[in-house]
Amino acid sequence: MTEPVWIGVDLGTQSVRALAVDDAGGTVAATARPLRGRRAGPRHEQDPAAWWEGTADALAELSAALGGRPVGALAVCATSGTVLLTGPGGAPRTPGLMYDDSRAGALAAEAQEAGAVLWDRLGYRMQPAWALPKLLWWRDEGLLAEPGARLAHQADVVAAALVGRPVAADSSHALKSGYDLLADRWPAAVLERLRIDPALLPEVVRPGTVLGEVGRAAAVRTGLPPGTPVIAGMTDGCAAQLGAGALGVGEWNAVLGTTLTLKGVSAALPRDPAGAVYSHRAPYGGLWLPGGASSTGAGAVRALFPDADPAELTAGAARVEVAGLPPCYPLVGAGERFPFVAPGARGFLGDGPLELRDGGDPAVTFAAVCVGVAQLERLAFEVLAASGADVGGAVSFTGGAARNPWWNQLRCDMLGVPVRLPENPEPALGMAVLAAGAVRGDIPAAARRLVRVRRTLEPDPERTARLTPGYRALVAALERRGWLGGARRRDDDRGRTDPGAGGR
């Protein structure tokens, strides 16, 4: 009998990707469709109907490539904090408010105050672009009073279309909507203080739970076999972590795409007083998955160099002495959420704004942006260590920018630790791992089978030492602007040290 394939679907910012792998992690088929959004100031929206249409088209092409091969299960990941309102049958009533839509930022303080005790127990603070403040914005707009209004997360829309009815949300996507991960329920007292009717909120299950089966209509639309199990997924950052095989305590995955996201594994729940770090529940072993998502990342490269050839920029940057560049904080737009929380943060290069200056060498600016991202990644590990997270294990790099070997080595040298590069750095692989592990009953074992390491990078200690003064200069610049506090402790007794001293 032919072994089944496992399918992962990843709803990203710019595309939806579908991936089918065999039980040894080999790619059987992969497809993608573009997604487009609308940005205006603090607002960032997408059409929820496009999520399903893009997914259905990608899955139809994938199914055709499988040629009738059996499918064991599939799972869906999506961007964290992206939500919408639906009617009782699941039909969208609002656009999807994306993970970085901060129109409700002024209401984050109300959400924080109402649940301060709970958020403190969970180890985070409510942030301006999270989903709960968006729910309060809809409340103030009167949309929650409309009959049958329901909150849904981005992944819920696609899972419901696959099954043919509204489905439960998973606790990973529900975290930023205020779900209590310790008690495994919506916090009734907090919702009452916020004037939110609990009937608006979906049922929530743990990632890895069977939500239902592919229904007849979805089978016709996608070519998937009817009855295929649909598994509750996780956010894209957690999906990338599973896809990188970072499932042991102290292991970490850094996803560098439009933004930079770090996710790791901890036996205990970390707590960050500043609220930049938050933790998901692992879908196995009673562990926690701490981390955070920065507003910076490779999106700055796209904004500054929309028409440039990345290979040419990289070749030019490789000739730049990066240790001597001015501090660069590569933020596009306004507001930071990790490794510090600063709604008023703005990007800068040296003493001026982040911009490509007339007469300047584009390769130098590109190099400065890449160094700035690497420095923020190093700072993020320092903040995570200070929150109580174990950062002593292996590190993996995934995301679109992990295709750039020069940038990978720069980041490795900035951290001062070995780095693993998975063969398939896609969050969709993480969802295939989750689907296989849920059906087979052992998610870490599924990761060991399906995840392959392509290469391991070793840091250059001399270059790490040369890069350290520039790192400290950026930290000092952030502190001078009042965005970053100076009280970030180190705890060498638990294996956490400054990266420049050879640890992380």
C-alpha positions in Angstrom: 0.0 0.0 0.0 1.3 3.5 -0.9 2.3 5.5 2.2 0.2 8.6 2.7 1.5 12.2 2.3 1.1 14.9 4.8 -0.1 18.4 3.8 0.7 21.7 5.4 -0.9 25.0 4.4 0.7 28.3 5.3 -1.3 31.6 5.0 1.4 34.2 4.9 1.4 38.0 4.4 2.0 37.8 0.6 1.1 34.3 -0.4 -0.6 31.0 0.6 1.7 28.0 0.3 0.7 24.3 0.2 3.2 21.5 0.7 2.9 17.7 0.6 5.7 15.6 2.0 6.2 11.8 2.4 6.9 10.1 5.7 10.6 10.7 5.3 10.2 14.4 4.8 10.7 14.3 1.0 8.8 17.0 -0.9 6.2 15.3 -3.1 4.6 18.5 -4.4 4.5 22.3 -3.5 2.3 25.1 -4.8 1.6 28.7 -4.0 -0.8 31.5 -4.8 -0.3 35.3 -4.1 -2.2 37.2 -1.5 -2.7 41.0 -1.6 -3.5 43.4 1.2 -4.5 47.0 1.6 -2.4 49.3 3.8 -3.3 52.9 4.9 -1.5 54.3 7.8 -1.9 52.0 10.8 -4.4 49.8 8.9 -3.6 46.6 7.1 -6.4 44.5 5.7 -7.0 41.5 3.5 -10.1 40.0 1.9 -11.0 36.8 3.8 -12.5 35.3 0.7 -9.1 35.5 -0.9 -7.6 33.3 1.8 -9.9 30.5 0.8 -9.7 31.1 -2.9 -5.9 31.1 -2.8 -5.8 28.1 -0.6 -8.3 26.2 -2.7 -6.4 27.0 -5.9 -3.1 25.9 -4.4 -4.5 22.7 -3.0 -6.2 21.9 -6.4 -2.8 22.2 -8.1 -1.2 20.2 -5.3 -3.8 17.4 -5.5 -3.3 17.1 -9.3 0.4 16.7 -8.8 -0.2 13.9 -6.2 -1.9 11.8 -8.8 -4.3 10.1 -6.4 -1.8 9.4 -3.7 -3.5 9.0 -0.3 -3.4 12.0 2.1 -2.9 11.2 5.8 -4.1 14.6 7.1 -3.5 18.4 6.7 -3.1 21.3 9.0 -3.2 25.1 8.5 -1.1 27.9 10.0 -1.7 31.6 9.6 -0.4 35.0 10.7 -0.7 35.6 14.5 -3.3 38.1 15.6 -5.1 38.3 12.2 -8.9 38.3 12.9 -12.3 39.1 11.4 -15.9 39.1 12.3 -18.3 36.5 10.7 -21.9 35.7 10.9 -23.2 32.6 12.7 -22.6 30.4 9.6 -19.1 31.6 9.1 -19.6 34.1 6.3 -17.2 37.1 6.7 -18.7 40.4 7.8 -15.5 42.4 8.0 -12.2 42.5 6.2 -9.4 40.5 7.9 -7.5 42.9 10.2 -3.9 41.7 9.8 -1.3 40.9 12.5 0.3 44.3 12.2 -2.9 46.4 11.9 -2.7 48.8 14.9 -5.8 50.9 14.4 -6.9 49.7 17.8 -3.7 50.5 19.5 -5.2 53.1 21.9 -7.5 50.3 23.2 -4.6 48.1 24.2 -4.3 49.9 27.6 -8.0 49.1 28.3 -7.4 45.4 27.4 -4.2 45.3 29.5 -5.9 46.9 32.6 -8.9 44.6 32.5 -6.8 41.5 32.5 -3.6 42.6 34.1 -3.5 39.9 36.7 -4.2 37.1 34.1 -1.7 38.6 31.6 0.9 38.7 34.3 0.4 35.0 35.1 0.7 34.2 31.4 3.9 36.2 31.2 3.0 39.0 28.8 1.4 42.4 28.3 -1.4 43.1 25.8 0.1 44.7 22.7 -1.4 47.3 20.3 -1.7 45.1 17.3 -3.0 42.0 19.1 -6.4 40.7 18.4 -8.2 41.6 21.7 -7.8 45.3 21.1 -9.2 44.8 17.6 -12.2 43.2 19.2 -12.7 46.3 21.4 -12.4 48.5 18.3 -15.3 46.5 16.7 -17.2 46.9 20.0 -16.8 50.6 19.9 -17.8 50.6 16.2 -21.0 48.8 17.1 -20.3 45.7 15.1 -20.4 43.3 18.0 -24.0 44.2 18.6 -25.1 42.9 15.2 -27.0 39.6 15.6 -24.9 36.5 15.3 -21.5 38.3 15.2 -18.6 35.9 15.8 -14.8 36.3 16.1 -12.7 34.2 13.8 -9.0 33.9 13.2 -7.4 33.7 9.8 -6.8 29.9 10.0 -10.4 29.3 11.1 -11.7 30.6 7.8 -9.8 28.1 5.7 -10.3 25.2 8.1 -14.1 25.9 8.1 -14.2 26.0 4.3 -12.4 22.7 4.2 -14.7 21.0 6.7 -17.9 22.7 5.4 -19.0 24.3 8.7 -17.6 26.6 11.4 -14.8 24.9 13.4 -13.1 25.4 16.7 -10.1 27.7 16.9 -6.8 26.4 18.1 -5.3 27.9 21.3 -2.2 29.1 19.4 -4.1 31.4 17.1 -6.5 32.4 20.0 -3.6 33.5 22.3 -3.7 37.2 21.1 -7.5 37.2 21.4 -7.1 36.8 25.2 -7.5 33.1 25.6 -6.3 31.8 29.0 -3.7 29.1 28.1 -3.3 28.1 31.8 -7.0 27.4 32.5 -7.8 26.4 28.9 -10.8 28.7 28.6 -11.9 32.2 27.7 -11.5 34.5 30.8 -15.1 35.3 31.7 -14.3 38.0 34.3 -11.9 39.8 31.9 -14.5 39.7 29.1 -17.2 41.1 31.4 -15.0 44.0 32.3 -14.4 44.7 28.6 -18.1 44.4 27.8 -17.5 41.4 25.5 -20.2 38.8 25.2 -18.5 35.3 25.5 -21.0 34.0 22.8 -19.0 36.0 20.3 -15.9 33.8 20.8 -15.2 30.4 19.2 -14.7 27.1 20.9 -11.0 26.5 21.4 -9.0 23.3 21.2 -5.4 22.4 21.5 -3.2 22.3 18.3 -3.2 18.8 16.9 -6.9 18.2 17.6 -8.9 16.8 14.7 -11.3 19.6 13.7 -13.2 17.5 11.2 -12.8 16.0 7.7 -12.6 17.5 4.3 -16.2 17.9 3.2 -17.7 17.1 -0.2 -17.8 20.7 -1.5 -14.2 21.3 -0.5 -13.1 17.9 -2.0 -14.6 19.0 -5.4 -13.0 22.4 -5.2 -9.5 21.2 -4.0 -9.2 17.6 -5.3 -8.5 16.4 -1.8 -10.0 13.1 -0.9 -13.3 13.6 1.1 -12.9 12.5 4.7 -9.2 13.6 4.9 -8.6 14.7 8.6 -8.3 18.5 9.1 -6.0 19.1 12.1 -6.1 22.2 14.3 -2.9 24.2 13.5 -0.7 26.8 15.0 0.5 30.3 14.2 3.1 30.7 11.4 5.9 31.3 13.8 5.1 28.1 15.7 4.7 26.3 12.4 8.2 27.4 11.3 9.6 26.1 14.6 8.0 22.7 14.1 9.3 22.7 10.5 12.8 23.4 11.7 12.7 20.6 14.2 13.3 22.9 17.2 11.3 20.8 19.6 13.7 20.2 22.5 14.0 22.4 25.6 16.4 25.2 24.9 16.2 24.9 21.1 15.2 27.9 18.9 14.1 28.8 15.4 14.5 32.2 13.9 12.2 33.0 11.0 13.4 35.9 8.9 10.8 36.9 6.3 8.9 40.2 6.1 9.4 40.3 9.9 11.7 38.5 12.3 10.2 35.9 14.6 11.9 33.8 17.3 10.3 30.7 18.8 11.9 28.2 21.3 11.0 25.6 23.8 11.0 26.0 27.6 10.0 23.7 30.4 8.7 26.6 32.5 6.6 29.6 31.5 8.9 32.6 30.9 7.9 36.1 32.1 9.0 39.4 30.5 8.0 42.5 32.6 8.1 44.6 29.4 5.6 42.3 27.6 7.7 41.7 24.5 7.9 37.9 25.1 4.9 35.7 25.0 4.5 31.9 25.1 2.3 29.4 23.3 1.5 26.0 24.7 3.4 23.2 22.9 1.2 20.6 21.3 3.2 17.9 23.1 4.9 17.2 26.5 3.4 20.0 28.6 6.1 22.4 27.4 5.9 26.1 26.5 7.0 27.8 23.2 8.2 31.3 24.2 9.3 33.9 21.7 8.2 37.1 20.0 7.7 38.7 16.6 9.5 41.9 15.6 8.1 44.5 13.3 11.6 44.6 11.6 12.9 42.1 9.1 13.5 41.7 5.4 10.5 43.9 4.8 12.9 46.8 5.1 14.9 45.5 2.2 11.8 45.3 0.1 10.7 48.8 1.1 14.1 50.4 0.4 15.1 48.4 -2.7 11.8 47.5 -4.5 13.4 47.1 -7.9 16.9 46.0 -7.0 18.4 42.6 -7.8 19.0 40.9 -4.4 22.0 39.0 -5.7 23.7 42.2 -6.8 22.9 43.9 -3.5 24.4 40.9 -1.6 27.5 40.8 -3.8 28.1 44.5 -3.0 27.4 44.1 0.7 29.9 41.3 0.9 32.6 43.8 0.0 31.6 46.2 2.9 33.3 46.1 6.2 30.1 45.7 8.2 31.8 46.1 11.6 32.2 49.8 10.8 28.7 50.7 9.8 26.6 53.3 11.7 23.7 51.9 13.8 20.7 50.9 11.8 17.3 50.1 13.2 15.5 48.7 10.1 11.9 49.5 11.0 9.4 50.3 8.2 6.4 52.2 9.5 5.9 52.9 13.2 5.9 50.8 16.4 7.9 47.9 17.7 6.7 44.8 19.6 9.8 42.6 20.0 12.5 42.5 21.4 11.0 45.6 23.0 7.6 47.3 23.0 7.6 50.8 21.7 4.5 52.1 19.8 6.4 55.3 18.9 9.5 53.6 17.5 10.7 54.7 14.1 13.4 53.3 11.9 16.8 55.1 11.7 20.2 54.9 10.0 23.0 56.6 11.9 21.6 60.0 13.0 18.9 60.2 10.4 15.8 58.4 9.2 15.9 55.0 7.6 16.1 55.8 3.9 18.2 55.3 0.7 20.1 58.6 0.5 20.9 60.4 -2.7 24.5 59.7 -3.8 24.9 56.8 -1.3 26.0 53.3 -2.2 22.9 51.0 -2.1 25.1 48.1 -1.1 26.2 50.0 2.0 22.7 50.7 3.0 21.6 47.1 2.3 24.5 45.9 4.5 23.5 48.3 7.3 19.9 46.9 7.2 21.2 43.3 7.3 23.5 44.1 10.2 20.6 45.9 12.0 18.4 42.8 11.7 21.2 40.6 13.0 21.8 42.9 15.9 18.1 42.9 16.9 18.1 39.1 16.7 21.0 39.0 19.1 19.2 41.5 21.4 16.1 39.3 21.2 18.0 36.3 22.6 19.3 38.5 25.4 15.8 39.6 26.3 14.5 36.0 26.1 17.2 34.9 28.5 16.3 37.7 30.9 12.7 36.5 30.8 13.7 33.1 32.1 13.7 31.2 28.8 16.4 28.6 28.2 18.4 29.7 25.2 21.2 27.2 25.5 20.2 24.8 22.8 20.5 24.6 19.0 19.5 27.4 16.7 17.9 27.1 13.3 17.3 29.7 10.6 14.2 29.6 8.4 12.1 32.1 6.4 12.6 33.6 2.9 15.8 35.5 3.9 17.4 32.2 5.0 18.0 31.7 1.2 20.8 34.4 1.4 24.0 32.6 2.4 25.9 35.8 3.1 23.2 37.1 5.5 23.0 33.7 7.2 26.7 33.8 8.0 26.5 37.4 9.2 23.6 36.4 11.6 25.6 33.3 12.8 28.6 35.4 13.5 26.5 38.1 15.3 25.1 35.4 17.6 28.4 33.6 18.0 26.8 30.1 18.0 26.4 27.3 15.4 23.3 27.5 13.3 21.4 24.8 11.5 19.8 25.4 8.1 16.9 23.0 7.5 16.5 21.6 4.0 12.9 22.9 3.7 12.6 26.2 5.6 8.8 26.5 5.1 6.1 26.9 7.8 4.0 24.7 5.7 6.4 21.8 6.6 5.7 22.5 10.2 2.0 22.0 9.6 2.8 18.7 7.7 4.8 17.7 10.8 1.9 18.6 13.1 -0.6 16.7 10.9 1.6 13.6 10.8 2.3 13.7 14.5 -1.3 14.2 15.5 -2.4 11.2 13.4 0.5 9.0 14.5 0.3 10.2 18.2 3.9 11.6 18.5 4.7 15.0 17.2 8.5 15.1 18.1 8.9 11.7 16.4 7.2 13.1 13.3 9.6 16.0 13.3 12.6 13.6 13.5 11.3 11.8 10.5 10.2 14.7 8.3 12.8 17.5 9.1 16.1 17.4 7.3 19.1 19.6 8.1 20.8 20.8 4.9 23.9 22.5 6.5 25.3 23.7 9.8 27.1 27.1 10.0 29.9 27.7 12.4 30.6 31.2 13.7 33.9 33.0 13.3 34.9 34.1 16.8 37.1 36.9 15.6 34.3 38.3 13.5 31.9 38.0 16.4 34.3 40.1 18.5 34.5 42.7 15.7 30.7 42.9 15.5 30.1 43.3 19.2 30.9 47.1 19.5 28.4 47.8 16.7 25.8 45.7 18.5 26.3 47.7 21.7 26.1 50.9 19.8 22.7 50.0 18.4 21.5 49.0 21.9 22.7 52.3 23.3 20.9 54.2 20.5 17.7 52.4 21.3 18.1 53.2 25.0 18.8 56.9 24.3 15.5 57.1 22.4 13.7 55.6 25.4 12.5 52.5 23.5 14.6 50.0 25.3 15.2 49.7 29.1 18.7 49.1 30.3 18.0 46.5 32.9 18.5 43.3 30.8 20.1 40.8 33.2 22.3 37.9 32.2 22.4 34.6 34.0 25.5 32.7 33.1 24.8 30.0 35.7 21.9 28.7 33.6 24.0 28.7 30.3 22.9 32.2 29.1 25.7 34.6 28.3 26.4 37.6 26.1 26.8 36.2 22.5 30.0 38.1 22.2 31.5 36.0 25.0 30.7 32.8 23.0 27.3 31.9 24.4 23.8 33.0 23.8 
